[in-house]
Amino acid sequence: MATPTPQRRAYVLGGNRIPFARAGGPYAHASNQDMLTVALDGLVARYGLQGERIGEVAAGAVLKHSRDFNLTRESVLGSALSAETPAYDVQQACATGLETLVSLSNKIRLGQLESAISGGVDTTSDAPIAVSDRLRRALLDLSRAKTAGQKLAAAAKIRPKDLAPSTPRTSEPRTELSMGEHQAITTAQWGITREAQDQLALASHLNLAAAWDAGFFDDLVTPYRGLIRDQNLRADSSLEKLAGLKPTFGLGLDTPATMTAGNSTPLTDGASTVLLGSQEWASAHDLTPLAAVIDAEAAAVDFMHGDDGLLMAPVFAVPRLLARNGLTLDDLELIEIHEAFASTVLCALAAWESDDFGRERLGLDGAFGKVDRDRLNVHGSSLAAGHPFAATGGRIVATVSAELHRRRVARLAAGDDRPPRALVSICAAGGLGLTALLEAA
Amino acid sequence: MSDTYLRLVNSGVTAKIAKQLGLPRPSPLQRYTPGQPLVDGPVLVLGTGKDTDAIAGLLAAPTADFGWDLDVHRHATPDTRWAALVLVLSEVVHPDDLTAPVLEAASVLRSLKSGARVVTISRPAGDDDAPAMSAARQGVDGFLRSLAKELRGGSTGNGVVVADGVPVTAPAAVGALRFFLSTRSAFVDGQLLAVDSETGSLPDDWDRPLAGRVAVVTGAARGIGAAIVDVLARDGATVVAVDVPAAGEQLAAVANRVRGTALQVDVTAEDAGRRILDHALARHGRLDIVVHNAGITRDKLLANMKPDQWGSVLAVNIAAQLRINETLLTSGDFTDAPRIVSLASTSGIAGNRGQTNYATSKGGVIGMVRATAPLLAPFGGTANAVAPGFIETEMTARIPALTRQVARRLNSLQQGGQPVDVAETVAFLASPQAGGIVGRVLRVCGQNMVGQ
């Protein structure tokens, strides 16, 4: 196993996102570029970066129009940043936002960059709609046709049924199963109960609501299009209300269906950004580092042929990440596991607590470990906030970095010099998982 | 927010009709743009004694000698179109002493250019003065306020009242004179501004008097607050734009426009002062100017007033300012000629039916700055208030159309002011030259009929 060589540190200096909206809600007519631009502009305003040449901006979207070519660069050009700021796009499904953060912080650690902005955006409201393959071929033929006869022949090939749009799907291309159906299989495999899922969902809502009420997001979120808070947030949620919902996934399985709209994340629109920099750049700009990005580890599972569920890759990434850094779960003060579904989180926790799984799949002496619930998603996560795919990584990193810094300041005041650490874990389509380790600065 | 009437009576056929009908014809006011001349034409300086010589000398001296390089005349000459008239009356000891300069001024009133400035410089009438001198000094007050009501064509009349013992060339006195002469004071009319001390310093660059200063503006996302941000930044300040988190979208746009920073914080929060100060110190290294602009209205007749309508207005408009000021004053970090400028209102002076809560809070602001100013004096600091009258904002756009039309005409300039007019006055009181103006209220109301 490689050991990370000592590099200079890359710091999270701050973040900005727009409140996350339910699909078809306030951002229904906003494009990916609109949302990413406004998220960048909010960051610029918060940190006084107008006209600043940032080393590099990387962001991306999962659902992209063909017009979203060079999305990030176009968003930078529309923002208050210097037009001399380079930018590039990334797409790694739900891990997009975290992947941009990891790659940019690595460039900072290597000394290739002094500053960077990572980000992500997604809209399921303004999703691209493609035409059918037959119509597309006919239209392309038509555009190539030179004579009237050729044009007529090309047009004549179009049938009325070809005009039906081919809508985007959230199903896996290789299994044709939706993400929820995949997770329902894993949920059943690990025997996760409905009650446990509802409890996790409730905690997510209550924790997120409490953080909003405490003003925790005043420095992390800029309102957009009249939306001031995350729209999916139900501050008045209760176990009774959640228990009343009908299951939506796993209805065809032999086991009882346990996944509902309440313990699964809804389709969401939103954008997030994270400001990164070296210590020198931060000092020169009078910015206080919140947390250092220490390390990251990706994993993937063979969800088509193997035993592992589609969203279980982080279960393998985290032990490798921690081992490489000489840490265990107990060394982490904050654990952020993206709540694609409540049961995704619970399956990961169950796998880590299993002696058999630890020995047989993780190559350990026994169980990997147990996650203290009071360290898990302390300010809520995707179940309550929503999950605009590529924007989730930025949301989580900015939130947890602010919390790490808050704790660090309080602890230093009490004479304790040990910096708290946090784990960020995000599962993604295609059997992917990306995890990162952060430490308070 | 556009004044259709003002447009109609100043253009084409409708202008002719309005003239024939004898309708009030407000003149479009000239506003300040950087680089424009301080005064656009010859200036007549009248008065007696060495103060008059000193003022005339300042106005006429070349810029290289720290003068204002104006075309200054000491006597009325026929066929001259005067851009400004300065009456130095600081040395009068008897009402009879006013006669000569006033009558000479009278002879040129019909020769004033549109948008001309009349400024008096006088001394305050004190309890210990000889009765004749006190009468002469107090007489200036009535004279100026009446003269301002006679001026037409967007011209204004204002006075600088310099405390005994303070030279008329003290920084705040000449700062106030320059402000009243310039188009920055377009909607300030009929006001007498007191200069209390020699504190303050003249700026190196009159176009950027706030260079190097860091300012915080609350309620900065929209309207008057956003205009204040723009003007402070134009005058050289680095601005922290503050507003409630819910207004963050507009706030970010304002901050980006002026290359400042946005801080989303509710001013009524317990720790608002601390957060504002921390942000300013961490990001910009200092804090020099605080503009308390954030304010709300919850208009209701007192008989119908609900506890929340009373409470929320008082909480935002005055209690929050008191709490933030206390944090700043006890921090030890607000000590380099600091400036506090609070937004009061003519409603807080004259009262307004249906606004007992608002007027209480705004009256409170006036009391607050009066009592806060002495606490800042040891650091060369000041606290002052600006009291807007009818200003064209989203707030006044919600007034019913007819009421709004009437409200606009109830001042000597017969129109509503613009947010920038309030902002210019705030910027003046926040400037280094205004150091000798302490605990005062300056109205920006076009000389509204109500109150002082």
Boltz contact constraints between the chains, C-beta under 6 A:
constraints:
  - contact:
      token1: [A, 41]
      token2: [B, 252]
      max_distance: 6.0
  - contact:
      token1: [A, 42]
      token2: [B, 252]
      max_distance: 6.0
  - contact:
      token1: [A, 44]
      token2: [B, 256]
      max_distance: 6.0
  - contact:
      token1: [A, 45]
      token2: [B, 252]
      max_distance: 6.0
  - contact:
      token1: [A, 45]
      token2: [B, 255]
      max_distance: 6.0
  - contact:
      token1: [A, 45]
      token2: [B, 256]
      max_distance: 6.0
  - contact:
      token1: [A, 45]
      token2: [B, 262]
      max_distance: 6.0
  - contact:
      token1: [A, 46]
      token2: [B, 262]
      max_distance: 6.0
  - contact:
      token1: [A, 48]
      token2: [B, 261]
      max_distance: 6.0
  - contact:
      token1: [A, 50]
      token2: [B, 256]
      max_distance: 6.0
  - contact:
      token1: [A, 50]
      token2: [B, 259]
      max_distance: 6.0
  - contact:
      token1: [A, 80]
      token2: [B, 256]
      max_distance: 6.0
  - contact:
      token1: [A, 218]
      token2: [B, 245]
      max_distance: 6.0
  - contact:
      token1: [A, 218]
      token2: [B, 264]
      max_distance: 6.0
  - contact:
      token1: [A, 222]
      token2: [B, 248]
      max_distance: 6.0
  - contact:
      token1: [A, 222]
      token2: [B, 252]
      max_distance: 6.0
  - contact:
      token1: [A, 223]
      token2: [B, 246]
      max_distance: 6.0
  - contact:
      token1: [A, 223]
      token2: [B, 248]
      max_distance: 6.0
  - contact:
      token1: [A, 223]
      token2: [B, 249]
      max_distance: 6.0
  - contact:
      token1: [A, 224]
      token2: [B, 249]
      max_distance: 6.0
  - contact:
      token1: [A, 228]
      token2: [B, 246]
      max_distance: 6.0
  - contact:
      token1: [A, 286]
      token2: [B, 283]
      max_distance: 6.0
